[in-house]
Amino acid sequence: MPTTPRRDATAPLGQRFNLFAECVLVGLVVTLACLPLVTWVGGVAAGCRWLRRYLDGGRGGVRSFAADLRAVLPGTLGIALAGAGVLALVALDVAVATSGIPGGAPLAAVLGLLVVPLLLSQLRAAATWELGVPWWVQWRAALVRTVTDPVGSALLLAAVVLVVVAAWQLLPLVVPALGCLTMAALAVERRAAARA
């Protein structure tokens, strides 16, 4: 009979939940950083940097998150505003398309799908953000990875859908869900880097 490896039952309970606890804490600070809406990319980027430090054995924390957020916001505000403008334009187009014109429903679905690569590439850029590299350069590279790594993009899209479902079911679940989304973005990028 094959034996399966057993977890160390003597390990403290806190050690087993450290990563989840970090994700929840990151979710809290990312949620607070995202409240102005146009700062969501910067908040996720700073959260990913926190989790990257944690996974690499470094120390994170609210102070380092705040410093990272201050560093990333100038570069991400422009792209976040442009993304908000595109989203508003697509929402207007969808509203017009579903107002009763023939073929409006398929057109609305296509317009809605146009937003997906923009969202996924911004999440992927946030997961790999580094100080000193212009945000536009990182975003363009992330856009290429979004197209060339469809499995990673599908995994990240599933994480986005889960955040939306969690928020729809119970709004306070957004906090841990955003932490898990931040971790998912980081995991997708680490997966892509390992495969390259």
C-alpha positions in Angstrom: 0.0 0.0 0.0 1.6 3.3 -1.0 2.1 5.8 1.7 1.2 9.4 1.3 3.4 12.1 2.8 1.9 13.6 6.0 2.0 17.1 7.1 3.9 17.9 10.3 1.1 17.8 12.9 3.4 19.5 15.4 3.8 22.7 13.3 2.1 25.6 14.9 -1.3 26.5 13.4 0.0 30.0 12.6 2.7 28.7 10.3 0.1 26.9 8.2 -2.0 30.0 7.6 0.8 32.6 7.3 0.4 33.1 3.5 -3.4 33.3 3.8 -3.1 35.8 6.6 -0.7 37.9 4.4 -3.2 37.7 1.6 -6.0 39.0 3.8 -3.8 41.8 5.2 -2.8 42.7 1.6 -6.4 42.6 0.6 -7.3 45.1 3.3 -4.6 47.6 2.3 -5.3 47.1 -1.4 -9.0 47.7 -0.8 -8.2 50.9 1.1 -5.8 52.0 -1.7 -8.4 51.2 -4.4 -11.2 53.3 -2.8 -10.5 56.3 -5.1 -10.9 53.8 -8.0 -8.2 55.3 -10.3 -5.6 54.1 -7.8 -6.5 50.4 -8.2 -3.6 49.6 -10.4 -1.1 51.2 -8.0 -2.7 49.5 -5.1 -2.5 46.1 -6.7 1.1 46.7 -7.8 2.1 47.7 -4.2 0.2 44.7 -2.8 2.0 42.3 -5.3 5.3 43.8 -4.3 4.5 43.1 -0.6 3.6 39.5 -1.3 6.7 39.1 -3.5 8.8 40.3 -0.7 7.1 38.0 1.7 7.5 34.9 -0.5 11.1 35.7 -1.1 11.7 35.7 2.7 11.8 39.5 3.1 9.7 41.7 5.3 6.7 43.6 4.1 4.3 45.7 6.0 2.0 48.8 5.8 5.0 51.2 5.8 6.6 49.5 2.8 3.2 49.2 1.1 2.7 53.0 1.6 6.1 53.7 0.2 5.5 51.5 -2.8 2.1 53.0 -3.4 3.6 56.5 -3.4 6.3 55.4 -5.8 3.9 53.6 -8.2 1.0 56.1 -8.3 2.6 58.7 -10.6 3.2 56.1 -13.3 -0.1 54.3 -13.0 -2.5 57.2 -12.7 -2.4 58.0 -16.4 -3.0 54.4 -17.5 -5.7 54.0 -14.9 -7.5 57.2 -16.1 -7.1 56.0 -19.7 -8.5 52.6 -18.7 -11.4 54.3 -16.8 -12.1 56.3 -20.0 -12.1 53.2 -22.1 -14.3 51.4 -19.6 -16.8 54.3 -19.6 -16.8 54.4 -23.4 -17.4 50.7 -23.6 -20.2 50.9 -21.0 -21.8 53.7 -23.0 -21.5 51.6 -26.2 -23.0 48.6 -24.4 -25.9 50.7 -23.1 -26.6 52.0 -26.6 -26.2 48.5 -28.1 -28.7 46.9 -25.7 -31.2 49.7 -26.1 -33.2 47.7 -28.6 -31.2 48.0 -31.8 -31.0 44.9 -34.0 -27.9 42.8 -33.2 -27.3 44.9 -30.0 -26.8 41.9 -27.7 -24.0 40.3 -29.7 -22.4 43.7 -30.2 -22.6 44.4 -26.4 -20.9 41.0 -25.7 -18.1 41.8 -28.1 -17.6 45.3 -26.6 -17.5 43.8 -23.1 -14.8 41.3 -24.2 -12.6 44.1 -25.4 -12.1 45.2 -21.8 -10.7 41.8 -20.7 -7.2 42.1 -22.2 -6.9 45.7 -20.8 -7.8 44.5 -17.3 -5.6 41.4 -17.4 -2.6 43.2 -18.8 -2.9 45.8 -16.0 -3.0 43.1 -13.4 0.0 41.3 -15.0 1.9 44.5 -15.1 1.1 45.2 -11.5 2.4 41.7 -10.5 5.8 42.4 -12.0 6.2 46.1 -11.2 9.6 47.2 -10.2 10.9 50.6 -9.2 12.8 52.6 -11.8 11.1 51.0 -14.9 8.5 53.2 -16.5 5.0 51.9 -16.1 4.3 52.0 -19.9 7.2 49.7 -20.6 6.0 47.2 -18.0 2.4 47.4 -19.2 3.4 46.8 -22.9 5.4 43.7 -21.8 2.4 42.5 -19.7 0.1 43.0 -22.7 2.4 40.8 -24.8 2.4 38.2 -22.0 -1.4 38.4 -21.8 -1.6 37.3 -25.4 1.2 34.9 -25.5 0.3 33.1 -22.3 -3.4 32.3 -22.7 -3.4 29.7 -19.9 -2.1 32.2 -17.4 -4.5 34.8 -18.7 -7.4 32.4 -18.3 -6.3 31.6 -14.7 -6.2 35.3 -13.9 -9.5 35.9 -15.5 -11.0 33.1 -13.4 -9.6 34.9 -10.3 -11.2 38.2 -11.4 -14.5 36.3 -11.9 -14.2 34.9 -8.4 -13.6 38.3 -6.9 -16.7 39.6 -8.7 -18.8 36.7 -7.5 -17.6 37.1 -3.9 -18.4 40.8 -4.0 -21.8 40.1 -5.5 -22.6 37.5 -2.8 -21.4 39.4 0.2 -19.6 42.8 -0.1 -17.2 42.4 2.8 -15.7 39.4 1.0 -14.1 41.9 -1.4 -11.3 42.4 1.2 -9.9 38.8 1.3 -10.9 38.3 -2.4 -8.7 41.2 -3.5 -5.8 39.8 -1.5 -6.3 36.5 -3.2 -6.5 38.2 -6.6 -3.2 40.0 -5.8 -1.7 36.6 -5.0 -3.2 35.1 -8.1 -1.6 37.8 -10.3 1.7 37.1 -8.7 1.3 33.4 -9.1 0.5 33.7 -12.8 3.5 35.8 -13.4 5.8 33.4 -11.5 4.4 30.5 -13.4 5.1 32.3 -16.7 8.6 33.2 -15.6 9.3 29.6 -14.6 8.1 28.3 -18.0 10.2 30.8 -19.9 
